């Protein structure tokens, strides 16, 4: 690994690596660490805040090393043995049903000593790599309906296994990855439209029959549109996190209340505001200006990915980066919308910002693969 990282210093590699993207990632991580400290300190005291900030800092530093290491590897070797990778993915998701650790009604984690691993996070990377290999293999045949449906089944199986954990948010992430990648691969727009319409129809039928969506998921959607005056106590309890989150976002106003000065954050009123609702804590302390700056960093990361797609001369590279961009873009959009009460509360964290070790490593792995493609986007350059 040390030798691989040293390669980045060589002139022919240094000029190809995307330092703008890396700088954006580091700035997002720095903002995250300050927010994690503030959020934990508000709930459990400054000592806990420092402990968790240092712990997350370890994940970020090791994640950056992992990202740079992966960037030195040739991305064309990643999808090799795609069938094996796909089998491992399905096996891990099935294993959750047997030995998964349950938290708050959902079994999503496998415990290895003190470390907890979330297979559904790894499923995002494996899905991108294996679907890219499949799409390259079928080539222009993706326009044929049977092949198109085969690509949907490729993603549909892990989506179903994640949905029944239950983790609807992550299942939707895989759907966004599939949509972005098959679009880039040249799928027939009529097939894409048919799938979207069928999905909306199934959602409607499931809503009416009570099948397909769990009751708590339906309730979360319902409270998003309900008047708070007409809510029962149970509904107010369900809406509490979202209501406190939007109160924190609005409380930041233009320039924010200042670090550790946010009323909602410092008093610990917003549940889980170091994970899915970390954006609300940041927005309260840094205000509209800070929030726009943070979102701008994410948009710049996504823009660098889109530029890589445009410049890449290799279909495999374009598809892999398309999957990474779809994954990160969906996460950012849904999480920020959720924190602003524009979307129902689902388990979708803010990449490189929300607290969590597995997610941090997976985010860095995805960006490392993107960097690998960007460094090799033109054969004459590398």
C-alpha positions in Angstrom: 0.0 0.0 0.0 2.8 2.4 0.9 4.4 1.8 -2.5 1.1 2.4 -4.3 0.6 5.7 -2.4 4.1 6.8 -3.2 3.2 6.4 -6.9 0.9 9.4 -6.5 3.9 11.6 -6.0 5.4 10.6 -9.4 4.8 13.4 -11.9 2.9 11.3 -14.4 0.4 10.3 -11.7 0.3 13.6 -9.8 -0.9 15.5 -12.9 -3.8 13.1 -13.5 -5.3 12.8 -10.0 -8.2 15.1 -9.3 -7.0 17.2 -6.4 -10.1 19.4 -6.5 -12.3 16.4 -5.7 -9.9 15.3 -2.9 -10.0 18.8 -1.4 -13.8 18.9 -1.5 -13.8 15.5 0.3 -11.4 16.7 3.0 -13.4 19.9 3.6 -16.7 17.9 3.9 -15.0 15.6 6.4 -13.7 18.6 8.5 -17.2 20.1 8.7 -18.5 16.6 9.6 -16.1 16.2 12.5 -17.1 19.6 14.0 -20.8 18.7 13.7 -20.4 15.3 15.2 -18.6 16.8 18.2 -21.4 19.4 18.7 -24.2 16.9 18.2 -22.8 14.3 20.6 -21.8 17.0 23.1 -25.4 18.3 23.1 -26.8 14.9 23.9 -24.2 13.3 26.1 -21.7 16.0 27.1 -18.3 17.3 25.7 -16.4 14.2 26.7 -18.6 12.0 24.6 -18.4 14.5 21.8 -14.6 14.4 21.8 -14.6 10.6 21.9 -16.9 10.1 19.0 -15.2 12.9 17.0 -11.8 11.1 17.4 -13.4 7.8 16.5 -15.0 9.2 13.4 -11.7 11.0 12.6 -10.0 7.6 12.5 -12.5 6.3 10.0 -12.0 9.4 7.8 -8.2 9.3 7.9 -8.2 5.5 7.1 -10.9 6.1 4.5 -8.7 8.7 2.8 -5.8 6.4 2.7 -8.1 3.7 1.3 -9.4 6.1 -1.3 -5.9 7.1 -2.5 -4.8 3.5 -2.6 -7.8 2.4 -4.7 -7.1 5.3 -7.0 -3.7 3.8 -7.9 -5.3 0.5 -8.9 -6.6 0.0 -12.5 -10.4 0.1 -12.3 -10.6 -2.4 -15.1 -9.5 -5.1 -12.6 -12.3 -4.4 -10.1 -15.2 -6.1 -11.9 -13.2 -9.3 -12.5 -15.0 -12.3 -11.1 -18.2 -10.3 -11.1 -20.2 -13.5 -10.5 -18.3 -14.3 -7.4 -18.7 -10.8 -6.1 -22.4 -10.9 -6.8 -22.7 -14.2 -4.9 -20.8 -12.8 -1.9 -23.2 -9.9 -1.9 -26.3 -12.1 -1.8 -24.8 -14.4 0.8 -24.0 -11.5 3.1 -27.5 -10.1 2.8 -29.0 -13.5 3.5 -26.6 -13.9 6.5 -28.3 -10.8 8.0 -31.5 -12.9 8.3 -29.6 -15.4 10.5 -27.1 -13.5 12.6 -28.0 -9.9 12.0 -28.0 -7.5 15.0 -31.3 -5.7 15.5 -31.5 -2.0 16.3 -34.7 -0.1 16.5 -36.7 -2.8 14.7 -34.3 -3.4 11.9 -31.7 -6.1 11.5 -28.9 -4.6 9.3 -25.6 -5.2 11.1 -23.2 -8.1 11.6 -21.1 -7.8 14.7 -17.4 -8.8 14.6 -16.2 -8.2 18.1 -16.7 -4.5 18.9 -16.9 -3.6 15.2 -20.3 -3.6 13.5 -20.5 -4.2 9.7 -23.4 -3.2 7.5 -23.6 -5.5 4.4 -26.1 -3.2 2.7 -23.4 -0.5 2.5 -21.0 -2.9 0.7 -23.9 -3.9 -1.6 -23.8 -0.5 -3.2 -20.2 -0.9 -4.4 -20.7 -4.5 -5.4 -23.9 -3.6 -7.4 -22.0 -0.8 -9.2 -19.1 -3.1 -10.2 -21.2 -6.2 -11.1 -23.9 -4.2 -13.0 -21.1 -2.4 -15.0 -19.6 -5.7 -15.9 -23.0 -7.0 -17.0 -23.8 -4.0 -19.1 -20.4 -4.0 -20.8 -21.0 -7.7 -21.6 -24.4 -7.2 -23.2 -23.4 -4.0 -25.0 -26.1 -2.6 -27.3 -28.4 -5.6 -26.5 -29.5 -3.6 -23.4 -32.1 -2.0 -25.8 -33.7 -5.5 -26.0 -36.5 -6.0 -23.5 -35.4 -9.4 -22.2 -31.8 -8.1 -21.5 -33.2 -4.9 -20.0 -35.3 -7.0 -17.6 -32.3 -9.1 -16.8 -30.4 -6.0 -15.6 -33.4 -5.1 -13.5 -33.4 -8.6 -11.9 -29.7 -8.2 -11.3 -30.4 -5.3 -8.9 -33.9 -6.4 -7.9 -32.7 -9.4 -5.8 -30.4 -7.4 -3.5 -33.0 -4.6 -3.4 -35.6 -7.1 -2.1 -33.2 -8.6 0.5 -32.4 -5.1 1.8 -36.0 -3.9 1.7 -37.1 -6.8 4.1 -34.5 -5.9 6.7 -36.4 -3.5 6.6 -34.3 -0.7 5.0 -36.3 0.9 2.2 -33.9 3.8 1.9 -30.9 1.7 0.9 -33.1 -0.4 -1.4 -34.0 2.8 -3.2 -30.4 3.8 -3.5 -29.8 0.6 -5.4 -32.7 1.5 -7.6 -31.1 4.9 -8.3 -27.8 3.2 -9.2 -29.5 0.9 -11.7 -31.5 3.8 -13.3 -28.4 5.9 -13.8 -26.3 3.1 -15.1 -28.8 1.6 -17.6 -29.5 5.1 -18.9 -25.8 5.6 -19.6 -25.6 2.1 -21.2 -28.2 3.2 -23.8 -31.4 1.5 -22.6 -34.5 2.2 -24.5 -36.3 5.2 -22.9 -39.7 3.5 -23.4 -38.5 0.5 -21.2 -37.3 3.0 -18.6 -40.5 4.8 -18.6 -42.5 1.6 -18.4 -40.5 0.5 -15.3 -41.1 3.9 -13.6 -44.8 3.7 -14.3 -45.0 0.1 -13.1 -43.2 1.1 -9.9 -45.6 3.9 -9.3 -48.5 1.6 -9.9 -47.2 -1.1 -7.6 -46.6 1.6 -4.9 -50.2 2.7 -5.3 -51.5 -0.8 -5.0 -49.3 -1.5 -2.1 -50.5 1.6 -0.4 -54.1 0.7 -0.8 -53.7 -3.0 0.2 -51.2 -2.4 3.0 -48.7 -4.7 1.3 -45.2 -3.7 0.0 -44.8 -0.8 2.5 -44.6 -1.5 6.2 -47.1 0.4 8.4 -44.4 2.6 10.0 -43.2 3.6 6.5 -46.7 4.6 5.4 -47.1 6.5 8.7 -43.9 8.5 8.0 -45.2 9.5 4.6 -48.6 10.4 6.0 -47.3 12.7 8.7 -45.2 14.6 6.2 -48.4 16.1 4.7 -50.6 16.2 7.8 -51.5 19.3 9.7 -49.9 19.2 13.1 -53.1 20.4 14.7 -55.0 17.3 13.6 -52.4 14.7 14.7 -52.9 12.1 17.4 -50.2 11.8 20.0 -48.7 8.7 18.2 -48.5 10.7 15.0 -46.9 13.7 16.8 -44.3 11.3 18.2 -43.6 9.9 14.8 -43.2 13.4 13.4 -41.1 14.6 16.3 -37.7 14.0 14.7 -38.6 15.7 11.4 -40.2 18.6 13.2 -37.2 19.2 15.4 -34.9 18.8 12.4 -36.7 21.5 10.3 -36.8 23.7 13.4 -33.0 23.4 13.7 -32.5 24.2 10.0 -34.8 27.2 10.1 -33.2 28.3 13.4 -29.9 28.8 11.6 -31.3 31.6 9.6 -28.7 33.4 7.4 -25.4 33.0 9.2 -26.1 30.5 11.8 -26.1 30.5 15.6 -22.5 29.6 15.9 -20.5 26.5 16.8 -22.0 24.8 19.9 -24.5 27.7 20.1 -27.5 26.1 18.3 -30.5 25.7 20.6 -31.8 22.4 19.1 -28.3 20.9 18.8 -26.8 22.0 22.1 -29.9 20.9 24.0 -30.1 17.6 22.2 -33.6 18.1 20.9 -33.1 16.5 17.5 -32.8 12.7 17.8 -29.9 11.1 15.9 -28.5 14.5 14.7 -25.1 12.9 14.3 -26.3 10.4 11.7 -29.3 10.9 9.4 -30.0 14.4 10.8 -26.5 15.7 10.9 -27.3 18.2 8.3 -29.8 19.9 10.6 -27.2 20.3 13.3 -24.8 21.9 10.8 -27.5 24.1 9.3 -28.5 25.4 12.7 -24.9 26.3 13.6 -23.7 27.6 10.2 -26.9 28.9 8.8 -28.0 29.3 5.2 -24.5 30.5 4.1 -22.8 27.4 5.6 -25.5 25.1 4.2 -25.1 26.4 0.7 -21.3 26.1 1.0 -21.6 22.5 2.1 -24.1 21.6 -0.7 -21.8 23.4 -3.2 -18.9 21.0 -2.2 -21.2 18.0 -2.9 -22.2 19.5 -6.2 -18.6 20.0 -7.1 -17.8 16.4 -6.3 -20.7 15.3 -8.5 -19.7 17.7 -11.3 -16.2 16.2 -11.3 -17.8 12.8 -11.7 -19.9 14.0 -14.6 -16.8 15.5 -16.2 -15.1 12.1 -15.8 -18.0 10.4 -17.6 -17.8 12.9 -20.4 -14.0 12.5 -20.8 -13.7 8.8 -20.3 -12.9 6.8 -23.5 -13.9 3.5 -21.9 -17.5 2.2 -21.5 -16.7 0.3 -18.3 -15.2 3.5 -16.8 -18.2 5.6 -17.7 -20.7 3.1 -16.3 -18.8 2.7 -13.0 -18.6 6.5 -12.5 -22.2 6.8 -13.5 -23.1 4.4 -10.7 -21.0 6.3 -8.2 -22.5 9.6 -9.2 -26.0 8.2 -9.0 -25.3 6.7 -5.6 -23.8 9.9 -4.1 -26.3 12.3 -5.8 -29.3 10.3 -4.5 -27.9 10.2 -1.0 -27.3 14.0 -0.9 -30.6 14.9 -2.5 -32.8 12.7 -0.3 -30.9 13.4 3.0 -31.1 17.2 2.6 -34.7 17.0 1.5 -35.5 14.8 4.6 -33.8 17.3 6.9 -35.9 20.1 5.4 -39.2 18.1 5.7 -39.4 17.9 1.9 -39.2 14.1 2.0 -40.2 11.4 4.5 -37.7 10.2 7.0 -35.7 7.2 5.6 -32.4 5.7 6.6 -30.2 7.6 4.1 -27.2 9.3 5.6 -25.3 12.2 4.2 -22.2 10.9 2.5 -18.8 11.7 4.3 -20.8 13.7 6.9 -23.1 11.5 8.9 -21.5 9.5 11.7 -20.7 5.9 10.8 -17.6 3.8 10.1 -18.8 1.4 7.4 -20.5 4.2 5.4 -17.3 6.3 5.6 -15.2 3.5 4.2 -17.7 2.7 1.5 -18.0 6.4 0.5 -14.2 6.6 0.2 -14.1 3.3 -1.7 -16.6 4.6 -4.2 -14.6 7.9 -4.6 -11.4 6.0 -4.9 -12.9 4.0 -7.8 -14.0 7.3 -9.4 -10.5 8.7 -9.1 -9.1 5.5 -10.6 -11.3 6.0 -13.7 -10.5 9.7 -13.9 -6.7 9.1 -13.7 -7.1 6.6 -16.6 -9.8 8.4 -18.6 -7.6 8.8 -21.6 -5.2 6.0 -22.6 -2.5 8.4 -23.8 -2.5 10.2 -20.4 -1.7 7.1 -18.3 
